Amino acid sequence: MGEDAPTPDHAGHRSRLRARLLDDADGLADYELVEYLLALAIPRRDTKPLAKALLREFGSLKQLIAADPESLRRVDGMGDGAVAALKIVRAAGLRMLKNEFREKPLLSSWDALLDWLRADMGPIDIERVRVLYLNSRNMLIRDEVASEGSIDQSAIYVREVVKRALELGAAAIILVHNHPSGNPEPSRQDIAITRDIADAAGKLGIVVHDHIIVGGAEFRSLRAMGLI
């Protein structure tokens, strides 16, 4: 028997874990969910220690699933197969959330949009700016990351946002960015750049519906706050 072959104890434990998963997934601890997921990518290894190490390193299941591939690879024992197993969970979850509003007018699917934005942008530890471009029926044409910055700063250029809206034939846009600090309150710079974009876009008949700032599980809407 090769050194990578599972011992009978590992095989039996994995079978019991699978049975519990199929019977009552809510009854599994976070480390057990990660353990079984990793076992699919690393079938000839006891993955419980690795699962617990990952949760210690990243702090929670949510942060682990949101971690970037390079950070995951730095954990001893994490190869590309194991990294991909974790990333497919995040990709599938975000895809399901996005499908809730993909074929509908965004303004009538606002709660679904916010659920997706919080899940996608809330956990990341660098500031990211994205622009949602909408057609005249307020349906999503394109979702694009406009820039990524340091832990607390990201650049967004008025001319580039408006130029891209014209290229796509967009009638409206929604600006979104995150605050890695977890505090979603808009800064003076956030308010100023939003007004600059709204002014430039408005001259060309393009409406800025909102600028949403995500901080952890919270968000702020500059439109709702009366700032645009």
N, C-alpha and C positions, 0 to 999 in steps of 0.2 A: 504494500500500500504506500503510495507516494506521500511526502510530507504535507502536501496541500489537501489531501483527501479529508473529508469531514469525519470526525469520530462519531460513533453511534450516538453519544450523548448530544452532540451538536445537531445531528440529523433528527433525533427525537424532539429536541427543544424547538427546532425550526418547524416541525410538523405541528406541534402543540400551539406554537405562536400563530401559524397559518389558520388553524381551526378557530382560535379565538378571534382572529381578524375577520374571518368570514361570518362568525356568529354574532359578534358585538364589537365592532371596531372602536366604539366610544369607550370601551372598557380598557383599552390599551394605553399604557403610559407613552409619553412622547418619545422616550428613548426606544421603546419597543417598535413604534411605527418606523423610526429611522433605521433600527436594526433590521427589520424585515425588508425594507426598501433596499438597503445596502446588500442584503443577502442575495437579492436578485441579480445584482451586478458583480458580487464577489461570492459565488456559490460555495467555494471550498474553504471558507474561513468563518470562524466565530466572529460575527460583526457587532456583538453587544459592546465590547470595550470601545470600539471605534465610534459607535453611535453615542455613547456617553461622553467620549472625548470631544466629539463635535458639538454637542449641546453645551458642554462646559466652555468651549472656546468661543462660541457665538452667543451664548446667553439664553437663547430660547429657540423653539422650533420655528417660529416666524422669522427670526433673524438668520437662522441657518438656511432655510429655504431661499431667502432673499440674497444670500451671500454671493459675491461674484466668483467665477471659476478659479481665478488666481488665488484668492484667499482660501478657498476650499482645498486647492492642491497643496498648500503649505502645511496642511495637517498630515502628519505621518500616516501612511496607509491609504491615502486618497488618490487613486489613479483616475484616468479619464472616464472609465466606465462608471465608477462610483459618483464622480462629479456630475456626469450626465444624468444619472438616476435622480439626483436631487433637483437638477435644473428642469427635468421634464415635469416634475410635480408643479413647480412654479409656473412653467409655460402653460400647462393644461389648466391650472386654476385661473390664470389671467385670461386665457382664451375663452373660458366659460363666462367670466364676468363681462368681457368685451362683447360677446355675442348677445348679451341682454339689450344692447343698444345699437349694435352695428347697423341693423337694417331699419332703424326707427329714427324719427327726428330727435336730436339730442335734447332739445329743450323740453320734450315730453317724457324723457327717460333720464331725468336729472339724478335721481337717487342711484340708478344703476351706474351712471357715469361716475358719480362720486365714490361708490363702492370700488370700482375698478381703479380709479386714481389713487385711493388710499392704499389699496393692496399693492399697486405697482410702484408707487413713489414714496409711500410712507416709510418703508424700512431701509431705503438706500442711504449711504453715509456720505455721499457727495451731492452737491446741488446740481439739479438737472432742470433744464427748461424745455418744455415741449409745446408745440402749437397744434391745435386741432383745427383743421380747415373744413368748412361746411359749405354745402351748396345752398341754393335759394330756398330749399325746403328744410334747411337746418339738419340735413343728414351728413354724416361724416364722409368726406372725400379722402382725407389723408391725415394720419397722425404721425408727426415727425418730431424727433428730438432736435431742438435748435442749438443747444449747447450743453456742455457739462463743465463744471468748474471745480474749485477746491471744496473743502468741507463747508465753506460758508459764503462762497461767491461764484457767480456764473454770469457770463456776458450774453446779452441779447441785443441785437442790432435792429433798430427800427426799419431801416431800408431793406434788410434781408427778409424780414418777416413779411413786409408789404409786397416786395418783389415776388416772393414765393406764392403769396395769395393770388397775385395776378397770373402767374404761370399756371396755377391749378384751376383758374376760373372760379375761385372761392367767392362767395357772397358774404361770408362771415367767418370770424375766427374766435377761438377760446384759447387764452393763454393759461398755462399751468406751470408752476414750478414748486419745488419742495424746499423746506428748511430742515436740514439734517439735525439741527438743535432740538427739533420737536416742537418748537414754538411757531405756530402758523401766522402770528400777527405780521401784517405787511410793514415793511420798512419805508422810509421816505423815498428811497431809490425805487422800490417796487411800485409805489404809487406814481412816481414821476415817469418811469418808463412805460407804464400802462397808458397813461394819459397821452404820452408822445405817440405811441403806436395807434391809439384810438383816433387821435387827431389826423395823423398821416393817412391812415386807412379810410377814415370817413370822407376825406377829400376825393377819394377814388370810388366811393360808393360801397365800401366794405365795412361791415359792422363788427365792432369788438363786443361780443356778448358779455364776456366776463374775463377776469383773471382770478384763477383759483390757486391758493397757496396751501400746500399740504404739509403738515407737521406731525409726524407720527400718525396716529389714528384721527387727528383733528384736521379741520380745514377752515379756511376763511375765503369768502367770496367778496371781491372788491365791489362788485355790483350791488350785492346785498348790503354792504357797509356804506353805500352811497358815495364811493370814492371814484367812480367813473360814471 
